[in-house]
Amino acid sequence: MVTQPIRIMLADDHAHAREAMKDIIGADDAFEIVGEAENGLEAVRMAERYMPDLILMDIRMPDMDGLEATKAIKERFPYVKIVMVTVSGDITHLFEAIKRGAQGYLLKNLCPASWHEYLRAVAFDEAPMSREVAVRLLQEFTFKQTSVSEKSPLTLREKDILECVAKGSSNKEIAEELNISEHTVKNHLKNILHKLHLDNRVQLMRYAYEKGWLQA
């Protein structure tokens, strides 16, 4: 069966950075570059024009930075997946982007194979939340935990999945821990996100902490 390539848009104000990303992505037929933006405002306009599946977004750009562009795009097109691309492993700005709707991040010095693997996982909603992000979420709610928690609409199995996601576990790791298939894990996660009207794992964790379903 022939599958359609994953349509990717690039947003980076440096031409050489975009060329490097095109070289990496172009080495895999699973991906197709559909557009390039040089700043955040252009990224928002081009997201509407090209309707990509996924956007690789730089954080620091003129006219509108990657954080604001991510927020604007996700508000208008929540289905579009956004991955921040950065030279720095500093989690601070990356965490802010993820809170605004980004699905994750890639370091520019990672090998091409890592890029391909990660972007596939993001495109198919299989990318785990990184351990660093899981820790930051835990820290954020350590001093905000309320004594009253709302009743959870999740089933017992979905609660098990939620606990594993909170640890930053991948689908494979969750499947091994709960002795179920990865396909079952994926379906449970889709059901959880749909039930709660959420888009990704980070939103799920924030929501669960805010509702008191997870103890910080």
TIRO-2110 file (N, C-alpha, C; in Angstrom, 1 decimal):
// TIRO-2110
0.8, -1.2, 0.0, N, 1, A
0.0, 0.0, 0.0, CA, 1, A
0.9, 1.2, 0.0, C, 1, A
0.6, 2.2, -0.9, N, 2, A
1.3, 3.4, -1.0, CA, 2, A
0.8, 4.4, 0.0, C, 2, A
1.6, 5.0, 0.8, N, 3, A
1.2, 6.0, 1.8, CA, 3, A
1.7, 7.3, 1.4, C, 3, A
1.0, 8.4, 1.7, N, 4, A
1.3, 9.7, 1.4, CA, 4, A
2.5, 10.2, 2.3, C, 4, A
3.4, 10.9, 1.8, N, 5, A
4.5, 11.4, 2.6, CA, 5, A
4.0, 12.4, 3.7, C, 5, A
4.8, 12.5, 4.7, N, 6, A
4.5, 13.4, 5.8, CA, 6, A
4.9, 14.8, 5.3, C, 6, A
4.0, 15.7, 5.2, N, 7, A
4.2, 17.1, 4.7, CA, 7, A
4.8, 18.0, 5.8, C, 7, A
6.0, 18.5, 5.5, N, 8, A
6.7, 19.3, 6.5, CA, 8, A
7.0, 20.7, 6.1, C, 8, A
6.8, 21.7, 7.0, N, 9, A
7.1, 23.0, 6.7, CA, 9, A
8.2, 23.5, 7.6, C, 9, A
9.2, 24.3, 7.1, N, 10, A
10.3, 24.7, 7.9, CA, 10, A
10.1, 26.2, 8.3, C, 10, A
10.5, 26.5, 9.5, N, 11, A
10.4, 27.9, 9.9, CA, 11, A
11.7, 28.3, 10.7, C, 11, A
12.6, 29.0, 10.0, N, 12, A
13.9, 29.4, 10.6, CA, 12, A
14.4, 30.6, 9.8, C, 12, A
15.0, 31.6, 10.5, N, 13, A
15.4, 32.8, 9.9, CA, 13, A
16.8, 32.7, 9.2, C, 13, A
17.5, 31.6, 9.4, N, 14, A
18.8, 31.4, 8.8, CA, 14, A
18.7, 30.4, 7.6, C, 14, A
19.1, 30.9, 6.4, N, 15, A
19.0, 30.1, 5.2, CA, 15, A
19.8, 28.8, 5.3, C, 15, A
21.0, 28.9, 5.9, N, 16, A
21.8, 27.7, 5.9, CA, 16, A
21.2, 26.7, 6.9, C, 16, A
20.5, 27.1, 7.9, N, 17, A
19.8, 26.2, 8.8, CA, 17, A
18.7, 25.4, 8.0, C, 17, A
18.0, 26.2, 7.2, N, 18, A
16.9, 25.5, 6.5, CA, 18, A
17.5, 24.6, 5.4, C, 18, A
18.6, 24.9, 4.8, N, 19, A
19.2, 24.0, 3.9, CA, 19, A
19.7, 22.7, 4.5, C, 19, A
20.2, 22.9, 5.7, N, 20, A
20.7, 21.7, 6.5, CA, 20, A
19.5, 20.8, 6.8, C, 20, A
18.4, 21.4, 7.2, N, 21, A
17.2, 20.6, 7.6, CA, 21, A
16.6, 19.9, 6.3, C, 21, A
16.7, 20.6, 5.2, N, 22, A
16.2, 20.0, 3.9, CA, 22, A
17.0, 18.9, 3.5, C, 22, A
18.3, 19.0, 3.7, N, 23, A
19.2, 17.8, 3.4, CA, 23, A
18.9, 16.6, 4.3, C, 23, A
18.7, 16.9, 5.5, N, 24, A
18.3, 15.7, 6.4, CA, 24, A
17.0, 15.1, 6.1, C, 24, A
16.0, 15.9, 5.9, N, 25, A
14.6, 15.4, 5.7, CA, 25, A
14.5, 14.8, 4.3, C, 25, A
15.2, 15.4, 3.3, N, 26, A
15.2, 14.9, 1.9, CA, 26, A
15.8, 13.6, 1.7, C, 26, A
16.6, 13.1, 2.7, N, 27, A
17.2, 11.8, 2.6, CA, 27, A
16.2, 10.7, 2.9, C, 27, A
15.0, 11.0, 3.3, N, 28, A
14.0, 10.0, 3.6, CA, 28, A
12.7, 10.3, 2.8, C, 28, A
12.3, 9.3, 2.0, N, 29, A
11.1, 9.5, 1.2, CA, 29, A
9.8, 9.6, 1.9, C, 29, A
9.9, 9.3, 3.2, N, 30, A
8.7, 9.4, 4.1, CA, 30, A
8.2, 10.9, 4.3, C, 30, A
9.2, 11.8, 4.0, N, 31, A
8.9, 13.2, 4.2, CA, 31, A
8.9, 14.0, 2.9, C, 31, A
8.1, 15.1, 3.0, N, 32, A
8.1, 16.1, 1.8, CA, 32, A
8.1, 17.5, 2.4, C, 32, A
9.0, 18.3, 1.9, N, 33, A
9.1, 19.7, 2.3, CA, 33, A
8.1, 20.5, 1.5, C, 33, A
7.1, 21.2, 2.1, N, 34, A
6.1, 21.9, 1.3, CA, 34, A
6.2, 23.4, 1.4, C, 34, A
7.1, 23.9, 2.3, N, 35, A
7.2, 25.3, 2.4, CA, 35, A
8.3, 25.7, 3.4, C, 35, A
8.8, 27.0, 3.3, N, 36, A
9.8, 27.5, 4.1, CA, 36, A
9.4, 28.9, 4.6, C, 36, A
9.5, 29.2, 5.9, N, 37, A
9.3, 30.5, 6.4, CA, 37, A
10.5, 31.1, 7.1, C, 37, A
10.7, 32.4, 6.9, N, 38, A
11.9, 33.1, 7.5, CA, 38, A
11.7, 33.7, 8.8, C, 38, A
10.4, 33.8, 9.2, N, 39, A
10.1, 34.4, 10.6, CA, 39, A
8.8, 33.9, 11.0, C, 39, A
8.4, 34.2, 12.3, N, 40, A
7.2, 33.7, 12.9, CA, 40, A
5.9, 34.1, 12.2, C, 40, A
5.8, 35.4, 11.8, N, 41, A
4.6, 35.9, 11.1, CA, 41, A
4.4, 35.1, 9.8, C, 41, A
5.5, 34.9, 9.1, N, 42, A
5.4, 34.2, 7.8, CA, 42, A
5.0, 32.7, 8.0, C, 42, A
5.5, 32.2, 9.1, N, 43, A
5.2, 30.8, 9.5, CA, 43, A
3.7, 30.6, 9.7, C, 43, A
3.1, 31.6, 10.4, N, 44, A
1.6, 31.6, 10.6, CA, 44, A
0.9, 31.6, 9.3, C, 44, A
1.3, 32.6, 8.4, N, 45, A
0.6, 32.7, 7.1, CA, 45, A
0.8, 31.5, 6.3, C, 45, A
2.0, 30.9, 6.3, N, 46, A
2.3, 29.8, 5.4, CA, 46, A
1.6, 28.5, 5.9, C, 46, A
1.4, 28.4, 7.2, N, 47, A
0.7, 27.3, 7.8, CA, 47, A
-0.7, 27.2, 7.2, C, 47, A
-1.4, 28.4, 7.1, N, 48, A
-2.7, 28.4, 6.5, CA, 48, A
-2.7, 28.1, 5.0, C, 48, A
-1.6, 28.6, 4.4, N, 49, A
-1.5, 28.4, 2.9, CA, 49, A
-1.2, 26.9, 2.5, C, 49, A
-0.3, 26.3, 3.3, N, 50, A
0.2, 24.9, 2.9, CA, 50, A
-0.5, 23.8, 3.7, C, 50, A
-1.1, 24.1, 4.9, N, 51, A
-1.7, 23.1, 5.7, CA, 51, A
-0.8, 21.9, 5.9, C, 51, A
0.4, 22.1, 6.4, N, 52, A
1.3, 21.0, 6.6, CA, 52, A
0.9, 20.0, 7.7, C, 52, A
1.5, 18.8, 7.7, N, 53, A
1.2, 17.9, 8.8, CA, 53, A
2.1, 18.2, 10.0, C, 53, A
3.2, 18.8, 9.7, N, 54, A
4.2, 19.0, 10.8, CA, 54, A
5.1, 20.2, 10.4, C, 54, A
5.4, 21.0, 11.5, N, 55, A
6.3, 22.2, 11.3, CA, 55, A
7.5, 22.1, 12.1, C, 55, A
8.7, 22.3, 11.5, N, 56, A
9.9, 22.4, 12.3, CA, 56, A
10.1, 23.9, 12.6, C, 56, A
10.1, 24.3, 13.8, N, 57, A
10.1, 25.7, 14.2, CA, 57, A
11.3, 26.1, 15.1, C, 57, A
12.0, 27.1, 14.6, N, 58, A
13.1, 27.7, 15.4, CA, 58, A
12.5, 28.5, 16.5, C, 58, A
13.2, 28.7, 17.6, N, 59, A
12.6, 29.5, 18.7, CA, 59, A
12.9, 31.0, 18.5, C, 59, A
14.1, 31.3, 18.1, N, 60, A
14.4, 32.8, 18.0, CA, 60, A
14.4, 33.2, 16.6, C, 60, A
13.3, 34.0, 16.2, N, 61, A
13.1, 34.5, 14.9, CA, 61, A
12.6, 35.9, 15.0, C, 61, A
12.9, 36.8, 13.9, N, 62, A
12.4, 38.1, 13.9, CA, 62, A
10.9, 38.2, 13.6, C, 62, A
10.3, 39.4, 13.9, N, 63, A
8.9, 39.7, 13.6, CA, 63, A
7.9, 39.0, 14.6, C, 63, A
8.2, 37.7, 14.8, N, 64, A
7.4, 36.9, 15.8, CA, 64, A
8.3, 35.7, 16.1, C, 64, A
8.5, 35.5, 17.4, N, 65, A
9.4, 34.3, 17.7, CA, 65, A
8.7, 33.0, 17.6, C, 65, A
9.4, 31.9, 17.7, N, 66, A
8.8, 30.6, 17.6, CA, 66, A
7.8, 30.3, 18.6, C, 66, A
7.9, 30.9, 19.8, N, 67, A
6.9, 30.6, 20.9, CA, 67, A
5.6, 31.2, 20.5, C, 67, A
5.6, 32.5, 20.1, N, 68, A
4.3, 33.1, 19.7, CA, 68, A
3.7, 32.5, 18.4, C, 68, A
4.6, 32.1, 17.5, N, 69, A
4.1, 31.5, 16.3, CA, 69, A
3.5, 30.2, 16.5, C, 69, A
4.1, 29.4, 17.4, N, 70, A
3.5, 28.1, 17.8, CA, 70, A
2.1, 28.3, 18.4, C, 70, A
2.0, 29.2, 19.3, N, 71, A
0.7, 29.5, 20.0, CA, 71, A
-0.3, 29.9, 19.0, C, 71, A
0.0, 30.8, 18.0, N, 72, A
-0.9, 31.3, 17.0, CA, 72, A
-1.4, 30.2, 16.1, C, 72, A
-0.4, 29.3, 15.7, N, 73, A
-0.7, 28.2, 14.7, CA, 73, A
-1.6, 27.2, 15.4, C, 73, A
-1.3, 26.8, 16.7, N, 74, A
-2.0, 25.8, 17.3, CA, 74, A
-3.4, 26.2, 17.7, C, 74, A
-3.6, 27.5, 17.9, N, 75, A
-5.0, 28.1, 18.1, CA, 75, A
-5.8, 28.0, 16.9, C, 75, A
-5.2, 28.2, 15.7, N, 76, A
-6.0, 28.2, 14.5, CA, 76, A
-6.0, 26.8, 13.9, C, 76, A
-5.0, 26.1, 14.0, N, 77, A
-4.9, 24.7, 13.4, CA, 77, A
-4.3, 23.7, 14.4, C, 77, A
-5.2, 23.3, 15.3, N, 78, A
-4.7, 22.4, 16.4, CA, 78, A
-4.2, 21.1, 15.9, C, 78, A
-4.6, 20.6, 14.7, N, 79, A
-4.1, 19.3, 14.2, CA, 79, A
-2.6, 19.4, 13.8, C, 79, A
-2.1, 20.6, 13.5, N, 80, A
-0.7, 20.7, 13.0, CA, 80, A
0.2, 20.4, 14.1, C, 80, A
1.1, 19.5, 13.9, N, 81, A
2.1, 19.1, 14.9, CA, 81, A
3.4, 20.0, 14.7, C, 81, A
3.9, 20.5, 15.8, N, 82, A
5.0, 21.4, 15.8, CA, 82, A
6.2, 20.9, 16.6, C, 82, A
7.3, 20.8, 16.0, N, 83, A
8.5, 20.4, 16.7, CA, 83, A
9.5, 21.6, 16.7, C, 83, A
10.0, 21.9, 17.9, N, 84, A
11.0, 23.0, 18.0, CA, 84, A
12.4, 22.5, 17.6, C, 84, A
13.1, 23.3, 16.9, N, 85, A
14.5, 22.9, 16.5, CA, 85, A
15.4, 23.9, 17.1, C, 85, A
16.4, 23.4, 17.8, N, 86, A
17.3, 24.3, 18.5, CA, 86, A
18.7, 23.8, 18.6, C, 86, A
19.7, 24.7, 18.8, N, 87, A
21.1, 24.3, 19.0, CA, 87, A
21.3, 24.1, 20.5, C, 87, A
20.4, 24.5, 21.3, N, 88, A
20.6, 24.4, 22.8, CA, 88, A
19.8, 23.4, 23.4, C, 88, A
20.3, 22.7, 24.4, N, 89, A
19.5, 21.8, 25.2, CA, 89, A
18.8, 22.4, 26.4, C, 89, A
18.9, 23.7, 26.5, N, 90, A
18.2, 24.5, 27.6, CA, 90, A
16.7, 24.2, 27.5, C, 90, A
16.2, 23.6, 28.5, N, 91, A
14.8, 23.2, 28.5, CA, 91, A
13.8, 24.3, 28.7, C, 91, A
14.3, 25.5, 29.2, N, 92, A
13.4, 26.6, 29.6, CA, 92, A
12.5, 27.0, 28.5, C, 92, A
13.1, 27.5, 27.4, N, 93, A
12.3, 28.0, 26.3, CA, 93, A
11.5, 26.8, 25.6, C, 93, A
12.2, 25.7, 25.5, N, 94, A
11.5, 24.5, 24.9, CA, 94, A
10.3, 24.1, 25.7, C, 94, A
10.4, 24.2, 27.0, N, 95, A
9.2, 23.9, 27.9, CA, 95, A
8.1, 24.8, 27.6, C, 95, A
8.4, 26.1, 27.5, N, 96, A
7.4, 27.1, 27.2, CA, 96, A
6.7, 26.8, 25.9, C, 96, A
7.5, 26.4, 24.9, N, 97, A
6.9, 26.1, 23.6, CA, 97, A
6.0, 24.9, 23.7, C, 97, A
6.4, 23.9, 24.4, N, 98, A
5.6, 22.7, 24.5, CA, 98, A
4.3, 23.0, 25.3, C, 98, A
4.4, 23.9, 26.3, N, 99, A
3.1, 24.3, 27.0, CA, 99, A
2.2, 25.1, 26.0, C, 99, A
2.7, 25.7, 25.0, N, 100, A
1.9, 26.4, 24.0, CA, 100, A
1.4, 25.5, 22.9, C, 100, A
1.7, 24.2, 23.0, N, 101, A
1.1, 23.3, 22.0, CA, 101, A
2.1, 22.5, 21.2, C, 101, A
3.4, 22.8, 21.3, N, 102, A
4.4, 22.0, 20.5, CA, 102, A
4.4, 20.6, 21.0, C, 102, A
4.7, 19.7, 20.1, N, 103, A
4.7, 18.3, 20.4, CA, 103, A
6.1, 17.8, 21.0, C, 103, A
7.2, 18.6, 20.7, N, 104, A
8.5, 18.2, 21.2, CA, 104, A
9.5, 19.0, 20.6, C, 104, A
10.8, 18.5, 20.7, N, 105, A
11.9, 19.3, 20.2, CA, 105, A
13.0, 18.4, 19.6, C, 105, A
13.8, 19.0, 18.7, N, 106, A
15.0, 18.3, 18.2, CA, 106, A
16.2, 19.2, 18.3, C, 106, A
17.3, 18.6, 18.7, N, 107, A
18.6, 19.3, 18.7, CA, 107, A
19.2, 19.3, 17.3, C, 107, A
19.7, 20.4, 16.9, N, 108, A
20.3, 20.4, 15.5, CA, 108, A
21.5, 19.5, 15.3, C, 108, A
22.2, 19.2, 16.4, N, 109, A
23.4, 18.3, 16.3, CA, 109, A
23.1, 16.8, 16.3, C, 109, A
21.8, 16.5, 16.4, N, 110, A
21.5, 15.0, 16.4, CA, 110, A
21.7, 14.5, 15.0, C, 110, A
22.0, 13.2, 14.9, N, 111, A
22.3, 12.5, 13.6, CA, 111, A
20.9, 12.4, 12.8, C, 111, A
21.0, 12.4, 11.5, N, 112, A
19.8, 12.4, 10.6, CA, 112, A
18.9, 11.2, 11.0, C, 112, A
19.4, 10.0, 11.3, N, 113, A
18.6, 8.9, 11.6, CA, 113, A
17.7, 9.2, 12.8, C, 113, A
18.3, 9.9, 13.8, N, 114, A
17.5, 10.3, 15.0, CA, 114, A
16.3, 11.2, 14.6, C, 114, A
16.6, 12.2, 13.7, N, 115, A
15.6, 13.1, 13.2, CA, 115, A
14.4, 12.3, 12.6, C, 115, A
14.8, 11.4, 11.6, N, 116, A
13.8, 10.6, 10.9, CA, 116, A
12.9, 9.8, 11.9, C, 116, A
13.5, 9.1, 12.8, N, 117, A
12.8, 8.3, 13.8, CA, 117, A
11.9, 9.2, 14.6, C, 117, A
12.4, 10.3, 15.1, N, 118, A
11.6, 11.1, 16.0, CA, 118, A
10.4, 11.8, 15.2, C, 118, A
10.7, 12.3, 14.0, N, 119, A
9.6, 12.9, 13.3, CA, 119, A
8.5, 11.9, 12.9, C, 119, A
8.9, 10.7, 12.6, N, 120, A
7.8, 9.7, 12.3, CA, 120, A
7.0, 9.5, 13.6, C, 120, A
7.7, 9.4, 14.7, N, 121, A
6.9, 9.1, 16.0, CA, 121, A
6.0, 10.3, 16.3, C, 121, A
6.4, 11.5, 16.0, N, 122, A
5.6, 12.7, 16.3, CA, 122, A
4.4, 12.7, 15.3, C, 122, A
4.7, 12.4, 14.1, N, 123, A
3.6, 12.4, 13.0, CA, 123, A
2.5, 11.4, 13.3, C, 123, A
2.9, 10.3, 13.9, N, 124, A
1.9, 9.2, 14.2, CA, 124, A
1.5, 9.2, 15.7, C, 124, A
1.8, 10.3, 16.4, N, 125, A
1.4, 10.4, 17.8, CA, 125, A
2.0, 9.3, 18.7, C, 125, A
3.2, 9.0, 18.4, N, 126, A
3.9, 7.9, 19.2, CA, 126, A
5.1, 8.4, 19.9, C, 126, A
5.4, 9.7, 19.8, N, 127, A
6.6, 10.2, 20.5, CA, 127, A
6.3, 10.4, 22.0, C, 127, A
7.2, 9.8, 22.8, N, 128, A
7.1, 10.0, 24.3, CA, 128, A
7.4, 11.4, 24.7, C, 128, A
6.9, 11.8, 25.8, N, 129, A
7.3, 13.0, 26.5, CA, 129, A
8.7, 12.8, 27.0, C, 129, A
9.6, 13.8, 26.8, N, 130, A
10.9, 13.6, 27.3, CA, 130, A
11.0, 13.6, 28.8, C, 130, A
12.0, 12.9, 29.3, N, 131, A
12.2, 12.8, 30.8, CA, 131, A
12.3, 14.2, 31.4, C, 131, A
13.0, 15.1, 30.6, N, 132, A
13.3, 16.5, 31.1, CA, 132, A
11.9, 17.2, 31.2, C, 132, A
11.1, 17.1, 30.3, N, 133, A
9.8, 17.8, 30.3, CA, 133, A
8.9, 17.2, 31.4, C, 133, A
9.0, 15.9, 31.6, N, 134, A
8.2, 15.2, 32.7, CA, 134, A
8.6, 15.8, 34.0, C, 134, A
9.9, 16.0, 34.2, N, 135, A
10.4, 16.5, 35.5, CA, 135, A
10.0, 18.0, 35.7, C, 135, A
10.1, 18.8, 34.6, N, 136, A
9.6, 20.1, 34.7, CA, 136, A
8.2, 20.3, 35.1, C, 136, A
7.3, 19.4, 34.5, N, 137, A
5.9, 19.4, 34.8, CA, 137, A
5.7, 19.1, 36.3, C, 137, A
6.4, 18.1, 36.8, N, 138, A
6.4, 17.7, 38.2, CA, 138, A
6.8, 18.9, 39.1, C, 138, A
7.9, 19.5, 38.7, N, 139, A
8.3, 20.7, 39.5, CA, 139, A
7.3, 21.8, 39.5, C, 139, A
6.7, 22.0, 38.3, N, 140, A
5.8, 23.1, 38.2, CA, 140, A
4.6, 23.0, 39.1, C, 140, A
4.2, 21.7, 39.4, N, 141, A
3.0, 21.5, 40.2, CA, 141, A
3.2, 21.1, 41.6, C, 141, A
4.5, 20.9, 42.0, N, 142, A
4.9, 20.5, 43.3, CA, 142, A
4.3, 21.4, 44.4, C, 142, A
4.3, 22.8, 44.1, N, 143, A
3.8, 23.7, 45.1, CA, 143, A
2.4, 24.3, 44.7, C, 143, A
1.8, 23.6, 43.7, N, 144, A
0.4, 24.1, 43.3, CA, 144, A
-0.6, 23.0, 43.6, C, 144, A
-0.2, 21.9, 44.1, N, 145, A
-1.1, 20.8, 44.3, CA, 145, A
-2.3, 21.2, 45.3, C, 145, A
-3.5, 21.0, 44.8, N, 146, A
-4.6, 21.3, 45.7, CA, 146, A
-5.0, 20.0, 46.5, C, 146, A
-5.7, 20.3, 47.6, N, 147, A
-6.1, 19.2, 48.4, CA, 147, A
-7.3, 18.5, 47.9, C, 147, A
-8.1, 19.2, 47.0, N, 148, A
-9.3, 18.6, 46.4, CA, 148, A
-9.1, 18.3, 45.0, C, 148, A
-9.4, 17.1, 44.6, N, 149, A
-9.2, 16.6, 43.2, CA, 149, A
-10.5, 16.3, 42.6, C, 149, A
-10.7, 16.6, 41.3, N, 150, A
-11.9, 16.3, 40.6, CA, 150, A
-12.0, 14.8, 40.3, C, 150, A
-13.2, 14.3, 40.2, N, 151, A
-13.3, 12.9, 39.8, CA, 151, A
-12.9, 12.7, 38.4, C, 151, A
-12.1, 11.7, 38.2, N, 152, A
-11.5, 11.4, 36.8, CA, 152, A
-12.5, 10.6, 36.0, C, 152, A
-12.7, 10.9, 34.7, N, 153, A
-13.6, 10.1, 33.9, CA, 153, A
-12.8, 8.9, 33.2, C, 153, A
-11.6, 8.8, 33.6, N, 154, A
-10.8, 7.7, 33.0, CA, 154, A
-11.1, 6.3, 33.6, C, 154, A
-10.9, 5.3, 32.8, N, 155, A
-11.1, 3.9, 33.3, CA, 155, A
-9.8, 3.6, 34.1, C, 155, A
-9.8, 2.4, 34.8, N, 156, A
-8.7, 2.0, 35.6, CA, 156, A
-7.5, 1.8, 34.7, C, 156, A
-7.7, 1.2, 33.5, N, 157, A
-6.6, 1.0, 32.6, CA, 157, A
-6.0, 2.3, 32.0, C, 157, A
-6.9, 3.2, 31.7, N, 158, A
-6.5, 4.6, 31.3, CA, 158, A
-5.7, 5.3, 32.3, C, 158, A
-6.1, 5.1, 33.6, N, 159, A
-5.3, 5.7, 34.7, CA, 159, A
-3.9, 5.1, 34.8, C, 159, A
-3.8, 3.8, 34.5, N, 160, A
-2.5, 3.1, 34.5, CA, 160, A
-1.6, 3.8, 33.4, C, 160, A
-2.2, 3.9, 32.2, N, 161, A
-1.5, 4.6, 31.1, CA, 161, A
-1.1, 6.0, 31.5, C, 161, A
-2.0, 6.7, 32.1, N, 162, A
-1.6, 8.1, 32.5, CA, 162, A
-0.4, 8.1, 33.5, C, 162, A
-0.4, 7.2, 34.4, N, 163, A
0.7, 7.2, 35.4, CA, 163, A
2.1, 6.9, 34.6, C, 163, A
2.0, 6.0, 33.6, N, 164, A
3.2, 5.7, 32.8, CA, 164, A
3.7, 6.9, 32.0, C, 164, A
2.7, 7.6, 31.4, N, 165, A
3.0, 8.8, 30.6, CA, 165, A
3.7, 9.8, 31.4, C, 165, A
3.2, 10.0, 32.7, N, 166, A
3.7, 11.0, 33.6, CA, 166, A
5.2, 10.7, 33.9, C, 166, A
5.7, 9.5, 33.7, N, 167, A
7.1, 9.2, 34.0, CA, 167, A
7.9, 9.4, 32.7, C, 167, A
7.3, 9.8, 31.6, N, 168, A
8.0, 10.0, 30.4, CA, 168, A
8.2, 8.7, 29.6, C, 168, A
7.4, 7.6, 29.9, N, 169, A
7.6, 6.3, 29.2, CA, 169, A
7.1, 6.4, 27.8, C, 169, A
7.8, 5.7, 26.9, N, 170, A
7.4, 5.5, 25.5, CA, 170, A
6.3, 4.5, 25.4, C, 170, A
5.6, 4.4, 24.3, N, 171, A
4.6, 3.4, 24.1, CA, 171, A
5.1, 2.0, 24.3, C, 171, A
6.3, 1.8, 23.8, N, 172, A
6.9, 0.4, 24.0, CA, 172, A
7.1, 0.1, 25.5, C, 172, A
7.7, 1.1, 26.2, N, 173, A
7.9, 0.9, 27.7, CA, 173, A
6.6, 0.7, 28.4, C, 173, A
5.5, 1.5, 28.1, N, 174, A
4.2, 1.3, 28.7, CA, 174, A
3.7, -0.1, 28.4, C, 174, A
3.8, -0.5, 27.2, N, 175, A
3.3, -1.9, 26.8, CA, 175, A
4.0, -3.0, 27.6, C, 175, A
5.3, -2.8, 27.8, N, 176, A
6.1, -3.8, 28.5, CA, 176, A
5.7, -3.8, 30.0, C, 176, A
5.5, -2.6, 30.6, N, 177, A
5.2, -2.5, 32.0, CA, 177, A
3.8, -3.0, 32.3, C, 177, A
2.8, -2.8, 31.4, N, 178, A
1.4, -3.2, 31.6, CA, 178, A
1.1, -4.5, 30.9, C, 178, A
2.1, -5.1, 30.2, N, 179, A
1.9, -6.4, 29.6, CA, 179, A
0.8, -6.4, 28.6, C, 179, A
0.8, -5.3, 27.7, N, 180, A
-0.2, -5.2, 26.6, CA, 180, A
0.6, -4.8, 25.4, C, 180, A
-0.1, -4.8, 24.2, N, 181, A
0.6, -4.5, 23.0, CA, 181, A
0.8, -2.9, 22.8, C, 181, A
1.7, -2.5, 22.0, N, 182, A
1.9, -1.1, 21.7, CA, 182, A
0.7, -0.6, 21.0, C, 182, A
0.1, -1.4, 20.2, N, 183, A
-1.1, -0.9, 19.5, CA, 183, A
-2.2, -0.6, 20.5, C, 183, A
-2.4, -1.4, 21.5, N, 184, A
-3.4, -1.2, 22.6, CA, 184, A
-3.0, 0.1, 23.3, C, 184, A
-1.7, 0.3, 23.6, N, 185, A
-1.3, 1.6, 24.3, CA, 185, A
-1.7, 2.8, 23.4, C, 185, A
-1.4, 2.7, 22.2, N, 186, A
-1.7, 3.8, 21.2, CA, 186, A
-3.2, 4.1, 21.2, C, 186, A
-4.0, 3.1, 21.2, N, 187, A
-5.5, 3.3, 21.2, CA, 187, A
-6.0, 3.9, 22.5, C, 187, A
-5.4, 3.4, 23.6, N, 188, A
-5.8, 4.0, 24.9, CA, 188, A
-5.4, 5.5, 25.0, C, 188, A
-4.2, 5.9, 24.5, N, 189, A
-3.8, 7.3, 24.5, CA, 189, A
-4.7, 8.1, 23.6, C, 189, A
-5.1, 7.6, 22.5, N, 190, A
-6.0, 8.4, 21.6, CA, 190, A
-7.3, 8.6, 22.3, C, 190, A
-7.8, 7.5, 22.9, N, 191, A
-9.1, 7.6, 23.6, CA, 191, A
-9.1, 8.6, 24.8, C, 191, A
-7.9, 8.6, 25.5, N, 192, A
-7.8, 9.5, 26.6, CA, 192, A
-7.8, 11.0, 26.1, C, 192, A
-7.0, 11.3, 25.1, N, 193, A
-6.9, 12.6, 24.6, CA, 193, A
-8.2, 13.1, 24.0, C, 193, A
-8.9, 12.2, 23.3, N, 194, A
-10.2, 12.5, 22.7, CA, 194, A
-11.2, 12.8, 23.8, C, 194, A
-11.2, 11.9, 24.8, N, 195, A
-12.2, 12.1, 25.9, CA, 195, A
-12.0, 13.4, 26.7, C, 195, A
-10.7, 13.9, 26.8, N, 196, A
-10.5, 15.1, 27.5, CA, 196, A
-10.3, 16.3, 26.6, C, 196, A
-10.5, 16.1, 25.3, N, 197, A
-10.3, 17.2, 24.3, CA, 197, A
-9.0, 17.9, 24.4, C, 197, A
-7.9, 17.0, 24.4, N, 198, A
-6.6, 17.5, 24.5, CA, 198, A
-5.8, 17.0, 23.2, C, 198, A
-4.6, 17.7, 23.0, N, 199, A
-3.9, 17.4, 21.7, CA, 199, A
-2.6, 16.5, 21.9, C, 199, A
-2.0, 16.6, 23.1, N, 200, A
-0.7, 15.9, 23.2, CA, 200, A
-0.5, 15.5, 24.7, C, 200, A
0.6, 14.8, 24.9, N, 201, A
0.9, 14.2, 26.2, CA, 201, A
1.2, 15.3, 27.2, C, 201, A
1.9, 16.4, 26.8, N, 202, A
2.2, 17.5, 27.8, CA, 202, A
0.9, 18.1, 28.3, C, 202, A
0.0, 18.4, 27.4, N, 203, A
-1.3, 19.0, 27.8, CA, 203, A
-2.0, 18.0, 28.7, C, 203, A
-1.9, 16.7, 28.4, N, 204, A
-2.5, 15.7, 29.3, CA, 204, A
-2.0, 15.7, 30.7, C, 204, A
-0.6, 15.9, 30.8, N, 205, A
0.0, 15.9, 32.1, CA, 205, A
-0.4, 17.1, 32.9, C, 205, A
-0.4, 18.3, 32.2, N, 206, A
-0.8, 19.5, 32.9, CA, 206, A
-2.2, 19.4, 33.4, C, 206, A
-3.1, 18.9, 32.5, N, 207, A
-4.5, 18.8, 32.9, CA, 207, A
-4.7, 17.8, 34.1, C, 207, A
-4.0, 16.7, 34.0, N, 208, A
-4.1, 15.7, 35.1, CA, 208, A
-3.6, 16.3, 36.5, C, 208, A
-2.5, 17.0, 36.4, N, 209, A
-2.0, 17.7, 37.7, CA, 209, A
-2.9, 18.7, 38.2, C, 209, A
-3.5, 19.5, 37.3, N, 210, A
-4.4, 20.6, 37.7, CA, 210, A
-5.7, 20.0, 38.3, C, 210, A
-6.1, 18.9, 37.8, N, 211, A
-7.3, 18.3, 38.3, CA, 211, A
-7.1, 17.4, 39.6, C, 211, A
-5.8, 17.3, 39.9, N, 212, A
-5.4, 16.5, 41.1, CA, 212, A
-5.4, 15.0, 40.9, C, 212, A
-5.4, 14.5, 39.6, N, 213, A
-5.4, 13.1, 39.3, CA, 213, A
-4.0, 12.5, 39.5, C, 213, A
-2.9, 13.3, 39.5, N, 214, A
-1.6, 12.9, 39.7, CA, 214, A
-1.0, 13.7, 40.9, C, 214, A
-0.3, 13.0, 41.8, N, 215, A
0.2, 13.6, 43.0, CA, 215, A
1.7, 14.1, 42.7, C, 215, A
1.9, 15.4, 42.8, N, 216, A
3.2, 15.9, 42.5, CA, 216, A
4.1, 15.7, 43.7, C, 216, A
END
